[in-house]
Amino acid sequence: MAELRLGPLLRYADGTSATVWVESSRPCTAEVRCADGSTGATRTFQIAGHHYALIPVSGLAPGSATSYEVLLDGERVWPLADSAFPPSLIHTPAEGDTVRVAFGSCRWAAPPADEPDPVGPDALDTLAERIAADPSGERPDVLLLLGDQVYADETSKATRKWLAARRDLREPPGNEVADYEEYTRLYYESWLDPEVRWLLSTVPSCMIFDDHDVIDDWNTSAAWLADMRETSWWRERLLSGLMSYWVHQHLGNLSPDELAADPLYASVQATPDGTDALRAFAAGADADPAAVRWSYRRDFGRVRLLMVDTRAARVLDEQNRSMLDPGEADWLRAQALDTPGSYDHLLIGTSLPWLLPHLVHDAEAWNAALCRGEKGARWARFGEKMRRAADLEHWAAFPASFEALAAVIAEAGSGPGAPATVCVLSGDVHHAYVAEPTWQRDGPDARVLQLTCSPVHNSIPLSIRVGFRFGWSAAARVLGRRFAGHGRIPRPPIDWRKTGGPWFGNQLMTLTMRGRSARLRLDQAQENGQGGARLTTVAESPLSGEAVLSEG
């Protein structure tokens, strides 16, 4: 009998349809049956000895909530027989509904329940507990996971023990994952957490990778990539990372229509074993990143989400560095400008923040100038070492891309059809803050905000707490201009200020949008004093007026 190994994950949901992702123990027919009579079924496909299905569900009623079951070859496998959680629901939006978007990034898998958690309560665990305690209460319409869903280069004690039973950890890549099978271990460890498993079964999710999904500082520079390609293990690591990302994360980002038009998805479904086809696709993505698009668009009523790949789509040539290759940049602009007036809120999801503390921004722009050779070969070598050591690879490290994104935002946010807000949603930097830009000229009509929230569950070193608090100070801004002066860096076309934060902790932000109004809330996972944890609101504010995210 087929068993449910991982999932279900409710990935896509619109007014009439949804997709549900599962992994089974053997080839089978995977089926979803909803309490309202809606159904969907498909055969599993095989990758590297594992069996997966993305089940399309149709016939749902707009504005409804229906519980569902998962069956494998006709046998019910979800809900679990001993589950303490409420039934998993598929919520479908109706026209004009409020849209709630929760987001964050950077999640280490939580340790087993009988072990202490060295980094504190998990924000996803506590979100699950909040929803389970009141199933009819407020819940996100979608959960955006903005990178580092798994950590291929920072494995847990349990995973290291498992790896040691497979191979000699004295050989590279040591305690890091090496191949597809080892990636599957990371997803089991992360998504079999009981609270997270239930949460992902009942709240739709959109995902995009960041560096740790493959390796720290992935694609930071051309020199870095050349060094990695000299190693014996990098190619297998990269191909396995892209293959596992496509299976576990990317497929579920696509709508049913996009899935139906996807030639790779058709190919792996049509063959008894899709491993070779997927591996060839990953190899092609490595050889020509511009040939593959990981970015995608989702519309939630009058809210448009553009989730942008800021890792694989980079151009790394020092004289032409770009966060996005030309095709990707054109795609972003086209999606932002498509049918003006058709959305009230534009969300741009990028794992890396666009607006950083001024000191960090100026240091990254200065470093980019050094690495381009603006100060000579010796400074260029120093700049490359610094870039890798200090993770100087955000939008500011790609100055032309930073300005291009500002231009797209200004264009999309201007004119008679302008949205009320344009929000750049990011993670990566292990704290939360809000920043607001102003344009020197030709600024947008929409209110524009950088909303940064991380980690969901990870460590927050003292260096980050001290460094980012100082980074927003007036003294730090003066220091940053000195870096910029040394590198002869012109001032960017926008200025910005911090209007909320910084906050440190395991946390999630939630945007609630109805019509042209929007409200932002920051929740942190905190100990409840009784051996458990809860999700506590620490700041909340409408996206209007001077202040954003006043302390709650």
Buried (B, 14 or more C-beta within 10 A) or exposed (E): EBEBBBBBBBBBBBBBBBBBBBBBBEBBBBBBBBEBEBBBBBEBBBBBEBBBBBBBBEEBBEEBBBBBBBBBBEEBBBBEEEEEBBBBBBBBBEEEBBBBBBBBBBBBBBBEEEEEBEBBBBBBBBBBBBBBEEBEEEBBBBBBBBBBBBBBBBBBEBBEEBBEEEEEBEEEBBBBBBBBBBBBBBBBBBBEBBBBBBBBBBBBBBBBBBBBBBBBBBBBBBBBBEEBEEEEBBBBBBBBBBBBBBBBBBBBBBBBEBBEEBEBBEBBBEEEEBBEBBBEBBBBBBEEBBEBBBBBBBBBBBBBBBBBBBBBBBBBEBEEBBBBBEEBBEBBBEBBEBEBEEBBBBBBBBBBBBBBBBBBBBBBBBBBBBBBEBBEEEBBEBBBEBBBEEBBBBBBBBBBBBBBBBBBBBBBBBEEEBBBBBBBBBBBBBBBBBBBBEBEEEBBBBBBBBBBBBBBBBBBEEEBBEBBBEBBBEEBBEBBBEBBEBBEBEEBBBEBEBBBBBBBBBBBBBBBBBEEBBBBBBBBBBEEEEEEBBBBEBBBBEBEEEEBBEEE
